[in-house]
Amino acid sequence: MKYYIITYGCQMNKSDSERIAAVLENIGYKKAQNENEADLLVVNACSVRQSAIDRVYGLAEKLSNFKTKKRGLKTLLTGCLLRADKNKLRQRFDYVLDIKTLSLWPKLLNGQSKRLPANYLDVMPAYQSAFSAFVPISTGCNNFCSYCAVPYAKGREICRPADKIVAEIKNLVKSGYKEIWLLGQNVNSYKDGNTDFSCLLKIVNNIPGDFWIRFTSSHPKDFSDKLIEAMAGCEKVTEYLNLPVQAGDNKVLKSMNRPYTIKHYESIIAKLRKKIPNLTLSTDVIVGFPSETKKQFANTAKLFRKIKFDMAYIAEYSPRPATSASRLKDSVSSAEKKQRRQTLTDILRETALEKNREYLGKKVLVLPEQWQKGFLTGKSREYKTVKLKGPKNLVGNFTPVKIIASLSWGLTGKILK
């Protein structure tokens, strides 16, 4: 029996899929190379945007047709799903299971009784990479941003015990892992007794070994001076941060239920850049939020020019059922949303190129992630995409590189001997 997992969405979903794979392999399934080989097709869904869940509905139709051709094929749906979507999709999948019930899946799938941890995050994952690992530190969210379905689909925030996080990372480092991603909907609200996120970073940083620490995602309202000091003081924490701003106008932020101001956001960035001068900064932003005026959008464009982000994930607003924003009139046209997205992309292209040119002639450390036709592609410590000519055996190994060319979305390097 073979399984194949289709994963949509964020790094947390990718991490969940690794735990699903581990459980399936524990009960005798083997990984299929593609969906055509599979006896069990698992879809790990994302509900962050309507377009994401629409892809699941489209895939469900495709799988229904596929099942008529392949007798005995079973389909399973899990992931970040609203109750309404679960109820509609039950008719199209053989199983619709909550990831939190992962320990019960063996019994449900084939009647096997397996002793598995009650908390699915304690299941040892089948890591998909041999050198980079996702380590969840929390699940769920308490913020209830007006546009976001995650608290309704994933539930309230639950923090994983620090000792279990540290134990997993120690095992990874012993196995030679070079990059550890700490994951959560809002990592900087992490709390386990007296251990907050700043403390957790320091504990992980003190684990012996040669590895990088990265984390995502953060919320400006919880971004403390203490955390900035920890980031600057921990030599294994890399010089990269994704800090979602979502909008550049205070009135829009209030409507989004994002409890901070642009002035506060800018003050965080100023402190970060003072402590970590070579920080690579990315953000998330939504264009066309209900009633966002042209003037309010202009404030977002102004912020982009001022902050000069290295990268940004720009989304066009789409209403999600159950969220408070879904009750607002989706007043900005699709054409206007696309135009606003393009405007920010054009600004970003200029500022990203400006920032990347600062790397010309500099030496950076790169962790190559893949090799193709004689070329390696990977990320620098600062999370810059770097392409360079080199042998395949450098994949997964820190490689010193000199930057010889720059583009808006990446750098070209030469291996230093």
KEKE-3310 file (N, C-alpha, C; in steps of 0.2 Angstrom, whole numbers, plus 5000, padded with zeros to 4 digits):
npx = (5004:5003:5005:5002:5005:4997:5001:4995:4998:5006:5022:5019:5009:5017:5025:5016:5012:5023:5023:5011:5015:5024:5016:5008:5018:5022:5011:5013:5012:5020:5029:5023:5028:5021:5004:4997:5002:4997:4988:4982:4977:4981:4976:4981:4975:4973:4966:4968:4966:4953:4955:4964:4956:4947:4955:4956:4943:4942:4952:4946:4936:4943:4949:4938:4935:4946:4946:4936:4943:4953:4952:4948:4956:4958:4953:4959:4955:4963:4969:4970:4954:4938:4923:4911:4917:4922:4911:4904:4914:4914:4907:4914:4926:4934:4938:4938:4948:4954:4969:4973:4969:4978:4984:4974:4972:4978:4969:4957:4960:4964:4961:4971:4979:4989:5002:5003:5008:4997:4996:4998:5009:5020:5023:5036:5042:5043:5055:5057:5068:5086:5093:5087:5075:5058:5051:5038:5032:5021:5003:4988:4979:4977:4973:4963:4963:4953:4951:4955:4955:4961:4960:4948:4948:4960:4959:4962:4977:4990:5004:5018:5027:5043:5054:5051:5052:5066:5072:5068:5075:5089:5090:5089:5100:5111:5109:5115:5108:5107:5099:5086:5069:5059:5042:5026:5009:5010:5025:5031:5023:5024:5024:5029:5027:5039:5046:5048:5047:5059:5068:5067:5073:5086:5089:5089:5099:5110:5112:5124:5133:5134:5123:5109:5097:5080:5064:5046:5029:5029:5021:5018:5013:5017:5031:5045:5057:5065:5065:5071:5084:5088:5088:5099:5109:5111:5121:5118:5105:5098:5101:5087:5070:5053:5040:5025:5015:5003:4995:4997:4991:4983:4969:4964:4972:4966:4953:4956:4958:4971:4981:4991:5000:5006:5017:5022:5025:5036:5045:5049:5056:5066:5073:5077:5085:5095:5101:5104:5112:5113:5101:5089:5073:5057:5039:5021:5007:4990:4981:4967:4958:4941:4933:4945:4953:4959:4968:4972:4978:4988:4996:5001:5009:5018:5024:5031:5040:5047:5052:5059:5058:5066:5059:5042:5026:5013:4995:4979:4964:4952:4936:4933:4923:4915:4924:4925:4927:4921:4908:4908:4907:4914:4922:4931:4936:4941:4950:4955:4962:4971:4979:4984:4991:5001:5007:5013:5022:5030:5037:5043:5052:5061:5067:5071:5081:5090:5094:5100:5111:5120:5126:5136:5152:5154:5157:5148:5139:5132:5118:5116:5102:5097:5102:5105:5108:5122:5122:5120:5107:5102:5100:5107:5114:5107:5095:5095:5092:5103:5112:5124:5138:5142:5147:5136:5137:5138:5126:5116:5126:5136:5142:5155:5154:5157:5148:5144:5135:5119:5101:5084:5077:5086:5103:5119:5133:5150:5159:5170:5187)
npy = (4994:5011:5029:5046:5063:5078:5094:5110:5128:5135:5134:5127:5118:5110:5105:5098:5088:5080:5074:5067:5058:5051:5043:5036:5028:5021:5012:5004:5009:5014:5027:5035:5039:5048:5054:5045:5032:5030:5022:5028:5044:5059:5075:5090:5103:5122:5136:5150:5159:5162:5158:5148:5138:5136:5129:5117:5112:5111:5101:5091:5087:5083:5072:5064:5060:5053:5042:5034:5028:5021:5008:5005:5016:5027:5042:5056:5070:5083:5096:5114:5119:5126:5123:5123:5121:5108:5101:5102:5095:5083:5074:5071:5066:5051:5051:5063:5071:5078:5085:5085:5074:5064:5053:5044:5040:5027:5017:5021:5021:5008:4999:4996:4996:5008:5014:5030:5047:5057:5071:5077:5084:5079:5068:5059:5067:5062:5068:5078:5084:5082:5091:5103:5108:5109:5115:5115:5126:5131:5130:5135:5151:5166:5179:5184:5192:5202:5197:5184:5166:5157:5156:5150:5139:5132:5133:5140:5147:5135:5132:5123:5112:5118:5109:5098:5104:5108:5095:5089:5097:5095:5082:5083:5091:5083:5074:5080:5091:5107:5119:5126:5129:5138:5137:5145:5152:5164:5167:5175:5176:5165:5155:5146:5142:5150:5153:5162:5168:5174:5169:5155:5156:5159:5147:5137:5142:5139:5126:5114:5114:5116:5126:5135:5146:5150:5158:5159:5164:5181:5194:5211:5217:5210:5211:5213:5223:5215:5204:5208:5211:5198:5192:5199:5195:5181:5170:5160:5163:5169:5183:5187:5192:5190:5201:5204:5218:5221:5232:5249:5259:5267:5267:5257:5246:5246:5242:5229:5223:5224:5227:5239:5253:5262:5270:5263:5251:5256:5260:5248:5242:5252:5250:5236:5237:5245:5237:5225:5227:5222:5216:5206:5210:5205:5206:5204:5209:5215:5220:5230:5228:5228:5244:5250:5265:5275:5284:5278:5267:5273:5276:5264:5261:5272:5268:5256:5262:5269:5260:5250:5236:5220:5209:5204:5198:5199:5200:5199:5205:5193:5188:5178:5165:5166:5175:5191:5201:5197:5201:5213:5225:5219:5230:5235:5234:5219:5222:5234:5229:5221:5231:5238:5228:5227:5239:5239:5229:5234:5244:5236:5229:5238:5242:5230:5227:5237:5234:5222:5225:5230:5219:5215:5209:5205:5193:5179:5166:5152:5140:5128:5121:5114:5106:5108:5104:5107:5119:5126:5131:5141:5147:5162:5166:5177:5175:5177:5173:5163:5159:5148:5141:5124:5108:5094:5088:5098:5102:5105:5108:5120:5134:5144:5159:5171:5186:5190:5195:5204:5203:5209:5199:5190:5183:5181:5170:5165:5151:5151:5146)
npz = (5000:4996:4999:4996:4998:4996:4999:5004:5007:5021:5030:5042:5038:5030:5039:5047:5037:5037:5049:5047:5037:5044:5053:5044:5038:5048:5050:5039:5026:5011:5004:4989:4973:4965:4963:4955:4958:4971:4984:4994:4995:5002:5006:5012:5018:5016:5023:5023:5013:5002:4989:4991:4997:4987:4978:4984:4982:4968:4966:4973:4964:4954:4959:4962:4949:4946:4955:4949:4939:4946:4955:4972:4977:4990:4998:5008:5018:5027:5038:5038:5040:5039:5048:5040:5027:5029:5031:5018:5010:5015:5008:4997:5000:5006:5019:5032:5042:5057:5060:5073:5079:5075:5081:5082:5069:5063:5068:5062:5049:5045:5055:5064:5080:5088:5098:5100:5103:5112:5109:5094:5089:5096:5089:5080:5066:5048:5041:5027:5022:5023:5029:5033:5044:5050:5065:5075:5087:5093:5090:5082:5085:5094:5090:5081:5069:5058:5045:5044:5044:5052:5067:5068:5061:5066:5079:5096:5102:5107:5116:5114:5125:5131:5134:5126:5113:5113:5114:5102:5093:5097:5094:5080:5077:5081:5071:5061:5055:5048:5047:5057:5058:5068:5071:5071:5072:5078:5084:5093:5103:5111:5126:5139:5154:5163:5152:5139:5121:5118:5128:5124:5112:5116:5123:5113:5105:5113:5111:5108:5092:5074:5067:5059:5066:5062:5061:5060:5061:5065:5075:5076:5087:5098:5098:5106:5115:5122:5114:5102:5107:5110:5098:5092:5100:5100:5092:5082:5078:5063:5052:5047:5045:5045:5046:5047:5041:5035:5031:5027:5033:5047:5050:5042:5047:5060:5057:5052:5064:5069:5082:5082:5077:5063:5066:5077:5071:5063:5072:5078:5067:5066:5078:5076:5065:5070:5079:5072:5059:5046:5043:5034:5028:5027:5023:5025:5016:5013:5000:4995:5005:5012:5009:5008:5004:4990:4995:5007:5003:4996:5007:5011:5000:5002:5014:5010:5001:5011:5021:5013:5010:5009:5003:5000:5003:4994:4995:4987:4994:4999:5005:5019:5025:5041:5047:5054:5045:5033:5034:5030:5016:5001:4994:4985:4968:4958:4948:4953:4964:4958:4952:4963:4969:4959:4959:4972:4970:4960:4967:4977:4968:4965:4977:4982:4973:4975:4988:4987:4979:4988:4992:4982:4979:4991:5004:5008:5018:5012:5011:5001:4993:4982:4967:4950:4934:4935:4943:4959:4970:4984:5000:5008:5024:5027:5021:5008:4991:4982:4968:4961:4952:4955:4963:4966:4978:4988:4992:5006:5014:5022:5013:5008:4999:4986:4981:4965:4956:4955:4956:4957:4964:4968:4970:4962:4964:4968:4972:4985:4987)
capx = (5000:5007:5002:5004:5002:4997:5001:4994:4999:5012:5027:5016:5006:5022:5027:5010:5012:5029:5020:5006:5019:5027:5011:5006:5024:5022:5006:5014:5011:5026:5028:5022:5032:5016:4997:4995:5004:4995:4982:4979:4979:4980:4976:4982:4972:4974:4960:4970:4963:4947:4958:4967:4951:4945:4959:4954:4936:4944:4956:4941:4932:4948:4950:4932:4936:4952:4944:4932:4948:4958:4948:4951:4959:4955:4955:4958:4956:4964:4972:4967:4948:4932:4918:4907:4920:4923:4904:4903:4919:4914:4904:4919:4932:4932:4939:4939:4950:4957:4976:4974:4967:4982:4985:4968:4971:4979:4963:4952:4961:4964:4959:4977:4980:4996:5003:5006:5007:4990:4997:5001:5016:5025:5024:5042:5041:5047:5057:5057:5074:5091:5097:5083:5069:5053:5050:5033:5033:5014:4998:4982:4980:4972:4973:4957:4963:4946:4951:4959:4951:4965:4958:4942:4950:4965:4958:4966:4984:4992:5011:5022:5032:5050:5058:5050:5055:5073:5074:5068:5081:5095:5091:5091:5107:5115:5109:5118:5104:5110:5094:5080:5064:5054:5036:5020:5006:5013:5030:5033:5018:5025:5025:5028:5029:5043:5050:5045:5050:5066:5071:5067:5079:5093:5090:5091:5105:5115:5113:5130:5132:5135:5117:5106:5090:5076:5058:5041:5028:5029:5016:5021:5010:5021:5038:5047:5064:5069:5066:5077:5091:5089:5090:5105:5114:5111:5125:5115:5099:5101:5099:5081:5064:5047:5036:5019:5012:4996:4992:5001:4986:4981:4962:4964:4974:4960:4947:4959:4959:4978:4982:4997:5000:5012:5022:5024:5029:5042:5049:5052:5061:5072:5077:5080:5091:5101:5105:5106:5112:5112:5095:5085:5067:5051:5033:5015:5002:4984:4978:4960:4953:4935:4933:4952:4952:4965:4973:4974:4982:4994:5000:5004:5014:5023:5028:5035:5046:5051:5055:5063:5058:5069:5054:5035:5021:5007:4989:4973:4959:4947:4933:4933:4917:4916:4928:4921:4928:4917:4902:4909:4906:4920:4920:4937:4935:4946:4954:4959:4966:4977:4983:4987:4997:5006:5011:5018:5027:5035:5041:5047:5057:5066:5070:5075:5087:5094:5097:5104:5117:5124:5130:5141:5159:5154:5157:5142:5138:5126:5116:5113:5096:5096:5107:5102:5112:5128:5121:5117:5103:5101:5099:5112:5112:5103:5090:5095:5092:5109:5113:5131:5140:5146:5145:5130:5139:5138:5119:5115:5132:5137:5147:5157:5153:5157:5143:5147:5130:5113:5095:5079:5074:5091:5110:5124:5139:5156:5162:5177:5191)
capy = (5000:5017:5035:5052:5069:5085:5099:5117:5132:5137:5129:5123:5113:5106:5101:5093:5083:5076:5070:5062:5053:5046:5039:5031:5023:5017:5007:5000:5012:5017:5034:5035:5045:5053:5052:5039:5026:5030:5019:5033:5051:5064:5082:5094:5110:5128:5140:5157:5163:5159:5155:5142:5132:5134:5124:5110:5110:5109:5095:5086:5085:5079:5065:5060:5057:5048:5036:5030:5024:5017:5005:5004:5022:5031:5049:5059:5077:5086:5103:5120:5119:5129:5118:5123:5118:5101:5098:5101:5091:5076:5070:5071:5062:5045:5053:5070:5070:5083:5084:5085:5067:5060:5047:5039:5038:5020:5014:5023:5019:5001:4995:4995:5000:5010:5018:5036:5052:5060:5077:5075:5088:5075:5062:5061:5067:5059:5074:5078:5086:5079:5096:5108:5105:5113:5113:5119:5128:5132:5129:5139:5158:5170:5186:5185:5197:5202:5194:5178:5161:5152:5154:5146:5132:5129:5134:5144:5145:5131:5132:5116:5112:5120:5104:5094:5108:5107:5088:5088:5101:5092:5076:5085:5094:5077:5070:5084:5096:5114:5124:5124:5134:5138:5138:5146:5157:5170:5164:5179:5176:5159:5155:5140:5144:5156:5153:5166:5166:5176:5163:5149:5157:5158:5140:5134:5145:5136:5119:5113:5112:5122:5126:5141:5146:5154:5158:5163:5171:5186:5199:5217:5219:5206:5211:5217:5225:5209:5199:5211:5209:5190:5190:5202:5192:5174:5170:5156:5166:5172:5190:5187:5192:5192:5205:5206:5224:5220:5238:5255:5265:5265:5266:5250:5241:5245:5238:5222:5221:5223:5232:5243:5259:5262:5273:5258:5246:5259:5260:5241:5242:5256:5246:5230:5239:5248:5231:5220:5232:5218:5212:5205:5211:5204:5207:5202:5214:5214:5225:5230:5227:5232:5251:5254:5270:5276:5287:5273:5262:5277:5276:5258:5262:5276:5264:5252:5266:5271:5254:5247:5229:5215:5204:5205:5193:5203:5196:5203:5203:5189:5187:5171:5164:5166:5180:5197:5205:5194:5204:5220:5224:5219:5236:5236:5229:5215:5226:5239:5225:5219:5236:5240:5223:5228:5245:5237:5224:5238:5247:5231:5227:5243:5242:5224:5227:5242:5231:5216:5228:5231:5212:5214:5209:5203:5186:5176:5159:5149:5133:5125:5117:5110:5106:5106:5105:5110:5125:5126:5136:5140:5153:5164:5166:5183:5172:5179:5167:5163:5154:5147:5135:5120:5101:5092:5086:5104:5102:5103:5110:5127:5135:5151:5162:5178:5188:5193:5199:5205:5205:5211:5193:5185:5185:5176:5169:5161:5147:5153:5141)
capz = (5000:4995:5001:4993:5002:4993:5004:5002:5012:5025:5033:5047:5035:5027:5045:5048:5032:5039:5054:5044:5033:5049:5055:5038:5037:5054:5049:5034:5020:5008:5000:4982:4969:4962:4965:4951:4961:4977:4986:4999:4993:5008:5005:5018:5015:5019:5023:5024:5008:4998:4983:4993:4998:4980:4975:4986:4979:4962:4967:4975:4958:4950:4963:4961:4942:4946:4958:4945:4935:4950:4960:4979:4980:4996:4999:5015:5019:5033:5037:5041:5037:5042:5048:5034:5021:5031:5030:5011:5007:5017:5002:4991:5002:5010:5026:5033:5049:5061:5062:5081:5080:5071:5085:5080:5062:5062:5070:5058:5042:5044:5061:5069:5086:5088:5104:5098:5107:5111:5106:5087:5088:5099:5084:5077:5059:5043:5038:5020:5020:5027:5032:5035:5048:5053:5072:5078:5094:5095:5085:5083:5086:5098:5088:5077:5064:5055:5038:5045:5047:5056:5074:5068:5058:5070:5086:5100:5103:5112:5116:5115:5131:5129:5134:5120:5107:5113:5113:5095:5090:5099:5090:5073:5077:5081:5065:5055:5052:5047:5048:5061:5058:5073:5068:5075:5069:5081:5088:5098:5109:5114:5133:5143:5161:5163:5146:5133:5115:5119:5132:5120:5107:5119:5125:5107:5103:5117:5110:5104:5085:5069:5063:5059:5068:5059:5064:5057:5059:5070:5076:5078:5094:5103:5096:5112:5115:5124:5108:5098:5111:5110:5091:5091:5104:5098:5085:5078:5075:5057:5051:5043:5049:5042:5051:5043:5042:5032:5028:5029:5035:5054:5050:5039:5053:5065:5054:5052:5071:5070:5087:5082:5073:5058:5070:5081:5067:5061:5078:5079:5062:5067:5083:5073:5060:5074:5083:5067:5053:5039:5043:5028:5031:5023:5026:5022:5015:5010:4996:4993:5011:5012:5010:5008:4999:4986:4999:5012:4999:4995:5013:5011:4995:5005:5019:5006:4999:5017:5024:5009:5011:5004:5000:5003:5001:4993:4993:4986:4999:4998:5011:5022:5029:5048:5049:5055:5039:5028:5035:5026:5008:4997:4989:4980:4963:4957:4944:4957:4968:4954:4951:4969:4970:4954:4962:4977:4967:4956:4972:4980:4964:4965:4984:4983:4969:4979:4994:4984:4976:4993:4993:4977:4981:4998:5006:5012:5019:5008:5012:4995:4994:4977:4962:4943:4928:4936:4947:4965:4972:4991:5004:5012:5031:5027:5018:5001:4986:4979:4963:4960:4949:4959:4963:4969:4985:4992:4994:5013:5017:5022:5008:5008:4992:4985:4977:4959:4952:4959:4953:4962:4967:4970:4969:4959:4968:4966:4978:4988:4989)
cpx = (5004:5002:5005:5001:5002:4996:5000:4996:5006:5016:5024:5012:5011:5024:5022:5011:5018:5027:5015:5010:5022:5022:5009:5012:5024:5017:5007:5014:5018:5024:5028:5026:5027:5009:4995:4997:5001:4988:4978:4981:4977:4981:4976:4981:4974:4968:4962:4967:4958:4950:4961:4962:4948:4949:4958:4948:4938:4948:4951:4937:4937:4949:4944:4932:4941:4950:4940:4937:4952:4954:4951:4955:4955:4958:4954:4960:4958:4967:4968:4960:4943:4927:4913:4910:4921:4916:4903:4908:4918:4911:4909:4925:4930:4933:4940:4941:4954:4964:4977:4973:4972:4984:4980:4968:4973:4972:4957:4953:4961:4964:4965:4977:4987:4996:5006:5004:5000:4991:5001:5008:5021:5026:5031:5041:5045:5049:5059:5064:5079:5095:5093:5076:5064:5051:5044:5034:5026:5009:4992:4984:4975:4971:4967:4957:4956:4946:4953:4955:4954:4962:4952:4943:4955:4963:4962:4973:4986:5000:5014:5027:5039:5054:5057:5053:5063:5075:5073:5074:5087:5096:5092:5098:5112:5115:5112:5114:5107:5105:5088:5076:5059:5047:5030:5016:5008:5019:5032:5028:5019:5027:5024:5031:5032:5047:5046:5049:5058:5070:5072:5073:5086:5094:5092:5097:5111:5116:5120:5129:5133:5128:5114:5099:5086:5069:5053:5034:5028:5023:5019:5019:5014:5029:5042:5055:5068:5070:5071:5084:5093:5092:5097:5111:5115:5115:5122:5108:5101:5098:5093:5075:5058:5042:5030:5016:5005:4993:4997:4997:4983:4973:4961:4966:4969:4955:4949:4959:4967:4980:4989:4996:5006:5018:5026:5028:5036:5047:5053:5057:5067:5076:5081:5086:5097:5105:5107:5106:5111:5106:5091:5077:5061:5045:5027:5011:4996:4982:4971:4955:4947:4935:4940:4952:4959:4971:4976:4979:4989:4999:5004:5010:5020:5027:5033:5041:5051:5055:5060:5064:5063:5065:5047:5031:5014:5001:4984:4968:4954:4943:4933:4927:4919:4920:4923:4922:4923:4910:4902:4909:4913:4920:4925:4936:4942:4952:4959:4964:4972:4982:4987:4993:5002:5010:5016:5024:5033:5040:5046:5053:5063:5070:5074:5081:5092:5098:5101:5111:5122:5129:5136:5148:5159:5154:5151:5142:5132:5125:5113:5107:5095:5101:5103:5106:5119:5128:5117:5112:5101:5100:5105:5109:5107:5096:5089:5095:5099:5110:5121:5132:5144:5144:5139:5131:5139:5131:5118:5121:5134:5143:5149:5157:5154:5152:5146:5141:5123:5107:5090:5077:5080:5098:5114:5130:5144:5158:5169:5181:5195)
cpy = (5006:5023:5041:5058:5075:5090:5106:5121:5133:5132:5125:5117:5108:5102:5096:5087:5078:5071:5065:5057:5048:5041:5034:5026:5019:5011:5003:5003:5014:5023:5033:5040:5050:5050:5046:5033:5025:5025:5023:5040:5056:5071:5086:5101:5116:5132:5148:5161:5159:5155:5148:5136:5131:5129:5117:5108:5108:5103:5089:5083:5081:5072:5061:5056:5051:5042:5031:5025:5020:5014:5004:5010:5025:5038:5052:5066:5079:5093:5108:5122:5122:5123:5118:5120:5110:5098:5097:5096:5084:5071:5068:5067:5056:5046:5060:5070:5076:5081:5082:5077:5062:5053:5042:5037:5031:5016:5015:5021:5012:4996:4993:4999:5001:5015:5024:5042:5056:5067:5076:5079:5084:5068:5064:5061:5063:5065:5074:5080:5083:5085:5102:5106:5110:5110:5117:5120:5130:5130:5133:5146:5161:5177:5188:5191:5196:5198:5187:5172:5156:5151:5150:5139:5128:5129:5139:5142:5140:5130:5125:5117:5113:5114:5099:5097:5107:5100:5087:5091:5097:5085:5078:5087:5088:5073:5074:5090:5103:5120:5122:5130:5133:5140:5140:5151:5164:5168:5168:5180:5169:5160:5148:5141:5150:5157:5156:5164:5168:5171:5157:5150:5156:5151:5136:5136:5141:5129:5118:5111:5118:5122:5133:5141:5152:5154:5162:5160:5175:5191:5205:5219:5216:5207:5216:5219:5219:5204:5202:5210:5202:5189:5193:5198:5185:5173:5165:5158:5170:5179:5190:5188:5194:5195:5207:5213:5224:5226:5244:5261:5263:5264:5259:5245:5240:5241:5230:5219:5219:5229:5235:5248:5258:5265:5268:5253:5249:5259:5253:5240:5246:5253:5240:5232:5242:5242:5226:5224:5228:5214:5212:5205:5209:5205:5204:5208:5212:5220:5224:5227:5231:5239:5254:5259:5271:5279:5283:5269:5266:5277:5269:5258:5267:5272:5259:5256:5268:5265:5251:5240:5225:5211:5206:5200:5197:5200:5201:5200:5198:5187:5179:5170:5164:5171:5187:5202:5203:5197:5211:5219:5224:5224:5238:5231:5225:5218:5230:5235:5223:5225:5238:5235:5225:5234:5243:5233:5228:5242:5242:5229:5232:5243:5236:5224:5232:5238:5225:5219:5229:5224:5211:5214:5206:5195:5184:5169:5157:5142:5131:5120:5112:5111:5104:5108:5109:5116:5123:5132:5135:5147:5155:5164:5172:5181:5176:5173:5168:5157:5154:5141:5130:5113:5099:5090:5092:5105:5100:5105:5117:5129:5142:5154:5169:5180:5192:5196:5199:5206:5207:5205:5188:5187:5179:5176:5165:5158:5150:5147:5142)
cpz = (5000:4997:4997:4996:4997:4998:5001:5008:5015:5027:5038:5044:5032:5033:5047:5044:5034:5044:5052:5040:5038:5051:5050:5037:5043:5054:5043:5027:5018:5004:4992:4979:4966:4964:4961:4954:4968:4978:4991:4997:4999:5005:5011:5016:5019:5018:5023:5019:5004:4992:4985:4994:4992:4977:4977:4983:4972:4962:4969:4969:4954:4953:4962:4954:4942:4950:4954:4940:4939:4956:4967:4981:4985:4996:5006:5015:5026:5032:5040:5037:5041:5042:5042:5028:5023:5029:5022:5008:5010:5012:4997:4993:5006:5018:5027:5041:5051:5062:5069:5083:5077:5075:5084:5073:5060:5063:5064:5051:5041:5050:5066:5075:5088:5094:5101:5103:5106:5108:5099:5086:5091:5094:5080:5069:5054:5039:5031:5018:5025:5031:5035:5038:5050:5060:5075:5085:5097:5089:5087:5084:5090:5096:5084:5073:5060:5048:5039:5048:5051:5063:5074:5065:5062:5077:5090:5101:5108:5111:5117:5121:5128:5129:5128:5113:5107:5112:5106:5091:5091:5095:5082:5072:5077:5075:5059:5052:5053:5048:5051:5060:5064:5071:5073:5071:5072:5086:5094:5104:5113:5122:5136:5150:5161:5157:5140:5127:5115:5123:5128:5115:5110:5121:5119:5104:5107:5116:5106:5097:5080:5065:5064:5063:5065:5062:5060:5060:5065:5070:5079:5085:5100:5102:5101:5111:5117:5118:5103:5101:5110:5103:5089:5094:5103:5091:5080:5075:5069:5056:5046:5047:5044:5047:5047:5045:5040:5029:5031:5031:5042:5054:5047:5044:5058:5063:5053:5059:5072:5075:5087:5077:5068:5062:5074:5077:5065:5066:5079:5073:5063:5073:5080:5069:5064:5077:5078:5060:5046:5039:5036:5031:5026:5026:5022:5022:5011:5006:4995:4999:5010:5014:5010:5002:4995:4990:5004:5009:4998:5001:5014:5006:4998:5010:5015:5004:5005:5020:5020:5010:5006:5000:5004:4999:5000:4991:4992:4991:4996:5004:5013:5026:5037:5051:5050:5048:5033:5028:5031:5019:5005:4992:4984:4974:4962:4953:4948:4962:4965:4953:4957:4970:4965:4957:4967:4975:4963:4961:4975:4975:4964:4972:4985:4979:4973:4985:4992:4981:4981:4994:4988:4980:4988:4999:5010:5013:5016:5010:5006:4996:4988:4971:4955:4938:4929:4941:4953:4967:4980:4994:5008:5020:5032:5024:5011:4996:4982:4974:4961:4956:4954:4959:4967:4976:4990:4995:5001:5017:5017:5017:5007:5000:4992:4980:4971:4955:4957:4954:4959:4966:4969:4968:4966:4963:4965:4972:4979:4990:4995)
residu = (MET:LYS:TYR:TYR:ILE:ILE:THR:TYR:GLY:CYS:GLN:MET:ASN:LYS:SER:ASP:SER:GLU:ARG:ILE:ALA:ALA:VAL:LEU:GLU:ASN:ILE:GLY:TYR:LYS:LYS:ALA:GLN:ASN:GLU:ASN:GLU:ALA:ASP:LEU:LEU:VAL:VAL:ASN:ALA:CYS:SER:VAL:ARG:GLN:SER:ALA:ILE:ASP:ARG:VAL:TYR:GLY:LEU:ALA:GLU:LYS:LEU:SER:ASN:PHE:LYS:THR:LYS:LYS:ARG:GLY:LEU:LYS:THR:LEU:LEU:THR:GLY:CYS:LEU:LEU:ARG:ALA:ASP:LYS:ASN:LYS:LEU:ARG:GLN:ARG:PHE:ASP:TYR:VAL:LEU:ASP:ILE:LYS:THR:LEU:SER:LEU:TRP:PRO:LYS:LEU:LEU:ASN:GLY:GLN:SER:LYS:ARG:LEU:PRO:ALA:ASN:TYR:LEU:ASP:VAL:MET:PRO:ALA:TYR:GLN:SER:ALA:PHE:SER:ALA:PHE:VAL:PRO:ILE:SER:THR:GLY:CYS:ASN:ASN:PHE:CYS:SER:TYR:CYS:ALA:VAL:PRO:TYR:ALA:LYS:GLY:ARG:GLU:ILE:CYS:ARG:PRO:ALA:ASP:LYS:ILE:VAL:ALA:GLU:ILE:LYS:ASN:LEU:VAL:LYS:SER:GLY:TYR:LYS:GLU:ILE:TRP:LEU:LEU:GLY:GLN:ASN:VAL:ASN:SER:TYR:LYS:ASP:GLY:ASN:THR:ASP:PHE:SER:CYS:LEU:LEU:LYS:ILE:VAL:ASN:ASN:ILE:PRO:GLY:ASP:PHE:TRP:ILE:ARG:PHE:THR:SER:SER:HIS:PRO:LYS:ASP:PHE:SER:ASP:LYS:LEU:ILE:GLU:ALA:MET:ALA:GLY:CYS:GLU:LYS:VAL:THR:GLU:TYR:LEU:ASN:LEU:PRO:VAL:GLN:ALA:GLY:ASP:ASN:LYS:VAL:LEU:LYS:SER:MET:ASN:ARG:PRO:TYR:THR:ILE:LYS:HIS:TYR:GLU:SER:ILE:ILE:ALA:LYS:LEU:ARG:LYS:LYS:ILE:PRO:ASN:LEU:THR:LEU:SER:THR:ASP:VAL:ILE:VAL:GLY:PHE:PRO:SER:GLU:THR:LYS:LYS:GLN:PHE:ALA:ASN:THR:ALA:LYS:LEU:PHE:ARG:LYS:ILE:LYS:PHE:ASP:MET:ALA:TYR:ILE:ALA:GLU:TYR:SER:PRO:ARG:PRO:ALA:THR:SER:ALA:SER:ARG:LEU:LYS:ASP:SER:VAL:SER:SER:ALA:GLU:LYS:LYS:GLN:ARG:ARG:GLN:THR:LEU:THR:ASP:ILE:LEU:ARG:GLU:THR:ALA:LEU:GLU:LYS:ASN:ARG:GLU:TYR:LEU:GLY:LYS:LYS:VAL:LEU:VAL:LEU:PRO:GLU:GLN:TRP:GLN:LYS:GLY:PHE:LEU:THR:GLY:LYS:SER:ARG:GLU:TYR:LYS:THR:VAL:LYS:LEU:LYS:GLY:PRO:LYS:ASN:LEU:VAL:GLY:ASN:PHE:THR:PRO:VAL:LYS:ILE:ILE:ALA:SER:LEU:SER:TRP:GLY:LEU:THR:GLY:LYS:ILE:LEU:LYS)
# end
